[in-house]
Amino acid sequence: MLEISHRHWAPTSAVMVKPGGNSDRNAKESFRTVEGKLILEKVASLPMSEWDYKDTPGIRHLGPMAQDFHAAFGLNGSDDRHISVVDEGGVALAAIQGLNEKVEV
């Protein structure tokens, strides 16, 4: 896998992108409503850190560890070593909605 950086391309195992990823509703099933406030609480308690990949020292990144993300949200099947960009984006959007609910109350 490749991580795209503003400075270079570096091989990593951190990013999973399904080739030809499909956002079409017709390609999905088993829909469930999510509670934005609950997602926001989980995001707020998610450990965040800054780090380097071992194979690219000195290039800093920021974010959660895949194991913590998986424990909090249970997404991406049984894979607790990767964070899907689809799941990361979905969690972020749901947390923003949860924050909006709190602000509007």
C-alpha positions as CSV (number, residue, x, y, z in Angstrom):
1,M,0.0,0.0,0.0
2,L,1.1,3.6,-0.4
3,E,0.6,6.6,1.7
4,I,0.4,9.9,-0.2
5,S,2.3,12.7,1.4
6,H,2.9,16.2,0.2
7,R,6.6,15.4,0.1
8,H,6.8,11.9,-1.3
9,W,5.2,8.5,-1.7
10,A,6.1,6.1,1.1
11,P,5.1,2.4,1.4
12,T,3.1,1.7,4.5
13,S,0.4,-0.5,5.7
14,A,-1.7,2.2,7.3
15,V,-4.1,3.2,4.5
16,M,-6.7,0.9,3.0
17,V,-8.5,2.0,-0.1
18,K,-10.9,-0.4,-1.8
19,P,-10.1,-0.2,-5.6
20,G,-12.9,1.7,-7.3
21,G,-14.5,2.4,-3.9
22,N,-18.3,2.7,-4.3
23,S,-20.3,5.3,-2.4
24,D,-23.5,4.4,-4.2
25,R,-26.4,3.6,-1.9
26,N,-27.4,0.8,-4.3
27,A,-24.1,-1.0,-3.6
28,K,-24.8,-1.1,0.1
29,E,-27.0,-3.0,2.5
30,S,-27.8,-3.5,6.2
31,F,-28.2,0.2,7.0
32,R,-28.3,1.3,10.6
33,T,-28.9,4.8,12.0
34,V,-26.0,6.2,14.1
35,E,-26.2,8.5,17.1
36,G,-23.9,11.4,16.4
37,K,-23.5,12.3,20.1
38,L,-22.4,8.8,20.9
39,I,-19.9,8.8,18.1
40,L,-18.6,12.2,19.3
41,E,-18.1,10.8,22.8
42,K,-16.1,7.9,21.4
43,V,-14.0,10.3,19.3
44,A,-13.4,12.5,22.3
45,S,-12.1,9.5,24.3
46,L,-10.0,8.1,21.5
47,P,-6.3,8.3,22.3
48,M,-4.5,10.5,19.7
49,S,-0.8,10.7,19.2
50,E,1.9,12.0,16.9
51,W,4.3,9.5,15.5
52,D,6.7,8.3,12.7
53,Y,6.4,5.1,10.7
54,K,9.5,2.9,11.4
55,D,10.4,2.9,7.7
56,T,10.1,6.7,7.3
57,P,11.7,8.2,10.4
58,G,11.4,12.0,10.8
59,I,8.1,12.2,8.8
60,R,5.5,13.0,11.4
61,H,1.8,11.9,11.3
62,L,-1.1,12.4,13.7
63,G,-4.0,10.2,14.5
64,P,-5.3,7.2,16.4
65,M,-3.9,3.7,16.5
66,A,-5.9,1.2,14.4
67,Q,-6.4,-1.1,17.5
68,D,-7.9,1.8,19.5
69,F,-10.1,2.9,16.5
70,H,-11.4,-0.7,16.1
71,A,-12.1,-1.1,19.8
72,A,-14.1,2.1,19.9
73,F,-16.1,1.7,16.7
74,G,-15.9,-2.0,15.7
75,L,-15.6,-1.1,12.0
76,N,-13.6,-2.8,9.2
77,G,-14.6,-6.4,10.1
78,S,-12.0,-8.2,12.3
79,D,-9.1,-6.1,10.9
80,D,-7.7,-4.2,13.9
81,R,-4.5,-3.2,12.2
82,H,-5.8,-0.8,9.6
83,I,-8.2,2.2,9.5
84,S,-10.3,2.4,6.4
85,V,-10.4,5.9,5.0
86,V,-14.2,5.4,4.5
87,D,-14.7,4.6,8.2
88,E,-12.4,7.4,9.3
89,G,-14.4,9.9,7.2
90,G,-17.7,8.5,8.3
91,V,-16.8,8.7,12.0
92,A,-15.5,12.3,11.5
93,L,-18.8,13.3,9.8
94,A,-21.0,11.6,12.4
95,A,-19.0,13.3,15.2
96,I,-19.5,16.7,13.6
97,Q,-23.2,16.0,13.5
98,G,-23.1,15.1,17.2
99,L,-21.2,18.3,18.0
100,N,-23.8,20.3,16.0
101,E,-26.6,18.6,18.0
102,K,-24.9,19.7,21.3
103,V,-24.3,23.3,20.0
104,E,-27.9,23.7,18.9
105,V,-29.5,22.5,22.2
